[in-house]
Amino acid sequence: MAKGYWMGFADITDLEGYKAYVAANAEPFRKYGARFLVRGGKSDPVEGNTRSRALVIEFPSYADALACYQSPEYNKAKALRQGKSVGDVAIVEGYEGPQPGGS
């Protein structure tokens, strides 16, 4: 079964207010098996437009990634983010097919 991922870019406009969102999202992320692969850090936007922060969150499956985003727990957390940041998020299914070099 392919893993699921949240991929996003965000600009935080109210860092102090955003902390409440971070604290509240821990519960649904734990419940749905989320694991941060990218959470801020350095980035180099080499094509297109991005924002100041990048994130990639891995879930055990695409269904788990969707369920987390749609859960009442995450919706409560997401409400705390409103007005504290702007961003773009996509939920994508992982790829398990052939890789360059045949591996």
C-alpha positions as CSV (number, residue, x, y, z in Angstrom):
1,M,0.0,0.0,0.0
2,A,1.4,3.4,-1.0
3,K,2.0,6.0,1.7
4,G,0.2,9.3,1.7
5,Y,1.8,12.7,2.0
6,W,0.8,16.3,2.8
7,M,3.0,18.6,0.8
8,G,2.8,22.3,1.4
9,F,4.3,25.8,1.4
10,A,3.4,28.4,4.0
11,D,4.2,31.9,5.1
12,I,3.5,32.4,8.8
13,T,2.1,35.9,9.5
14,D,1.6,35.6,13.2
15,L,4.3,33.4,14.8
16,E,3.0,33.7,18.4
17,G,-0.6,32.9,17.3
18,Y,0.6,30.0,15.1
19,K,2.0,28.2,18.1
20,A,-1.6,27.3,19.2
21,Y,-2.1,25.5,15.8
22,V,1.2,23.6,16.2
23,A,0.2,22.4,19.7
24,A,-3.3,21.4,18.6
25,N,-2.2,19.5,15.5
26,A,-0.1,17.1,17.5
27,E,-3.2,15.0,18.5
28,P,-4.5,14.3,15.0
29,F,-1.0,13.8,13.7
30,R,-0.3,11.2,16.4
31,K,-3.7,9.5,15.8
32,Y,-3.1,9.1,12.1
33,G,0.6,8.1,12.2
34,A,2.0,11.3,10.8
35,R,5.8,11.8,10.5
36,F,7.4,15.0,9.4
37,L,10.0,14.6,6.6
38,V,10.3,18.3,5.9
39,R,9.3,21.0,8.4
40,G,10.7,24.4,7.6
41,G,14.5,24.4,7.2
42,K,16.6,25.8,4.4
43,S,15.1,25.7,0.9
44,D,16.2,27.0,-2.5
45,P,13.2,27.8,-4.7
46,V,14.8,27.0,-8.1
47,E,11.5,27.0,-10.2
48,G,8.2,28.7,-9.8
49,N,6.8,30.4,-6.7
50,T,7.1,29.1,-3.2
51,R,6.6,30.4,0.3
52,S,9.1,30.8,3.2
53,R,8.4,27.4,4.7
54,A,8.1,24.0,3.1
55,L,6.6,20.9,4.7
56,V,6.2,17.2,3.8
57,I,4.3,15.0,6.2
58,E,4.2,11.2,5.7
59,F,1.3,9.0,6.6
60,P,1.1,5.2,6.6
61,S,-1.4,5.5,3.6
62,Y,-3.1,7.9,1.4
63,A,-6.4,7.1,3.2
64,D,-4.8,8.0,6.5
65,A,-3.5,11.3,5.1
66,L,-7.0,12.2,3.8
67,A,-8.7,11.0,7.0
68,C,-6.4,13.2,9.2
69,Y,-7.1,16.3,7.1
70,Q,-10.9,15.6,7.3
71,S,-11.0,14.7,11.0
72,P,-12.8,16.8,13.6
73,E,-9.5,17.0,15.5
74,Y,-7.6,18.5,12.7
75,N,-10.4,20.8,11.7
76,K,-10.2,22.3,15.3
77,A,-6.5,22.8,14.9
78,K,-6.9,24.2,11.4
79,A,-9.3,26.8,12.7
80,L,-6.5,28.1,15.0
81,R,-4.2,28.5,11.9
82,Q,-6.7,30.9,10.2
83,G,-5.3,34.4,10.1
84,K,-1.9,33.2,11.3
85,S,-0.5,31.9,8.0
86,V,-1.2,31.6,4.3
87,G,-0.3,28.6,2.3
88,D,-0.9,25.8,-0.1
89,V,-1.4,22.1,0.8
90,A,-1.9,19.1,-1.4
91,I,-2.5,15.5,-0.3
92,V,-0.7,13.1,-2.6
93,E,-0.3,9.3,-2.9
94,G,3.2,8.0,-2.8
95,Y,4.8,6.3,-5.7
96,E,6.0,2.6,-5.5
97,G,6.9,2.0,-9.2
98,P,10.3,1.7,-11.0
99,Q,13.0,4.2,-10.2
100,P,15.8,5.7,-12.3
101,G,18.7,3.3,-12.6
102,G,16.4,0.2,-12.4
103,S,16.0,0.1,-8.6
